[in-house]
Structures are given as structure tokens and as C-alpha cells.
Amino acid sequence: GLYVFLYICAIVLVALILNQDIHAAEIPSSEKPKVLKLAHNLHQTHPVHLAFIAMRDKLNTLSEGRLKMKVYPAGQMGSSTEILQMLQIGALDMAKGSASDLETFESSFSLFNLPFLFEDEQHFDAVLNGEVGRTVMQKTRALGFFCMTSYVAGYRSFYAKKPIHTPADLKGMKVRVQVSPMNLEMVRLMGGSATSMSFGEVYTALQQGVVDVAENNESSWVETRHIEVTPYFSETRHLSLPDFLTVSTQSWNRLSPQEQIWLQEAADYSARLQRENWHKSTDEAREKALASGGKMITVDREAFRQSVTPLYEQFRSKDDQRELLEQTLLLKRA
Ligand code: GCU
């Protein structure tokens, strides 16, 4: 009796399992949400991270949950250079790269690494959102990824344990820059000694004196807590370089035309939102800085500007770069 009972139980169990399998197989694969992974190196309170979160939510709404995004912040997936390389081999769908990160992949991004290039924000916007920006953003296509949109990043200034007023103050100081030949040369011309390093290593490097100075916008200085170890923010405002949202060409090609439209729409939305909020987030970062012992230092900007003029000459020596620069300068008083 017991054996018959167990036998029946076993049959019922097998039937149940099979039935479940059949059900699972019945769900069309198109109903399963696709999940795109986006990685970047900024902290979770940084305005660019918040823009990616807005993008994720927008994409979910637009696609009614069929196309999703997962955001990996704070360098969890690797440095900027590493995640851009992952895009190339299709190991990651999306990444953030600054104009400096992208320079080593495609030299035309170095346009945005020319210090004191933009007259004002209007000029910056005209370049980035116009023909010049569009050209540069598509240039990496052959490398396996391209830029879907851009985010503003304000101005970069130097910060250290003591105030910096003139280029002479940089003498003998070790300055961290991004992984960019242009940035290295910039600091060299200003009189400092430059070291390239990924963003995630900067806090410890400043703390331990591996470098004395870093340069960034207010949000990155405050949100990544660099301010704790380097409270003097000397407002050179020497660079205004955007961040770009890059997507792997392999991932993009796997999306249906409808999904591509949703993704682009969500990206554009996040960029608009981030631009609208940028000033507010910079003001908030400055307030936070002052409240926690940060000091804003006025500098001799003209002296810094003068010191980097040879960088323009070097830049002009390549035909395609000269052309980009000329187009950029034409937009000054547009
Ligand atoms: C800024 C920029 C980042 C960049 C970082 C850096 O925060 O928005 O994209 O990675 O600077 O200095 O590395």
C-alpha cells in the first residue's frame, strides 16, 4: 500500500514539475524584460548618477517594464578606461566617459580638454550640442561604441591642502589628472608635476600624499569627500569638459528599432534634466563645502590662461584638430 502511495506521489510530482516547465516555455521570450547595464565611477549622490537613475525610471515607464536598466556606480565595475574597454568587447552595455577618458580612444575628444576654451556657457552649449559635438560623439563608432548624449560638468578647479593662487604655486606639487595626454601636458605647462590616475584612487592618493593636488568640479570634490583631505578649492575654472553616455554598438544592435527609440528618448530626457539641475547642484555642493570647512580661493586666472597657450599650438598641428578648433572659435559670438 505504502509503495503504491509513494509511486502515485512521485507521478504527481513529476507531472507538476513538467507542467511548470511547459508554462515557463509558454511565456514568449519577448515578454521577459531586457536589462541593460550601465557603469560609472561617480558617487551615488552625484548629479550625473541622479541623471542615470532618472533615465532608468524613464526607460521603465516608456517601455512599460520591457526594457530595464541597472546602474553600477562608484567604480564597482572598474575604472572609466576599463568600462569603456568592456563596451568594446560587448561585456557591458553602457558607460560614462568624460572627454578626457575618451581622448585616448578617439583624439578629437581632446578638443574639450583645451583649457580656457569656452567663452561662457552659451558658447560651450553651442559647441557641444551643435555640429562639432555631434561629429565628435559619433567618431568612436568604428571602435565598438558611440555617445548617446552628454552631461555638463561645470568647471574644474584645483584643490589641495593649501591655497594655490598662481601657476608658481604649483611648482613642486604633484597633481592628479585624468588619463589624458592633454591634461598631463596642461599641468606640465602650468608648472606642476602631473600624474594620471583613475578617479577611484584619488581620495587615498590625496590622503597619503601620493599627490598634493587634484582638479575637478565642486560636485565631485564634495560628493567624493575629497574635500575632507584637501579643503582649499582654488577657482582656476580651467577646464569645462562634458561627460558622455556611451553605448556598446553590439548592445545597441541587439535592440529592436522601438527599443532604440525608447533608450534614446530616456537618455535625452536624463541629459535635459541634468542640465536643468546643474546650477542648483553646484550651488548645493558649494554650500555643503563651506559648511564643512571648505575654502574657496580666488586665483589669477589670466596667469593660468597664459601658461597654457603652447597647448593650443600643439593642438593646431593636426589638420582635423585645427578644423574642429576653428569651428569652435567661430561659435564664440554666435
Ligand atoms: C568628473 C567627471 C567624471 C570624471 C572625473 C575624474 O567628476 O564628471 O567623468 O571621471 O571628473 O576626474 O575622473
Residues whose N, C-alpha, C, O or C-beta is under 5 A from the ligand:
A	BS01	GCU	G97 S98 A153 Q178 F199 E215 N216 S220 D243
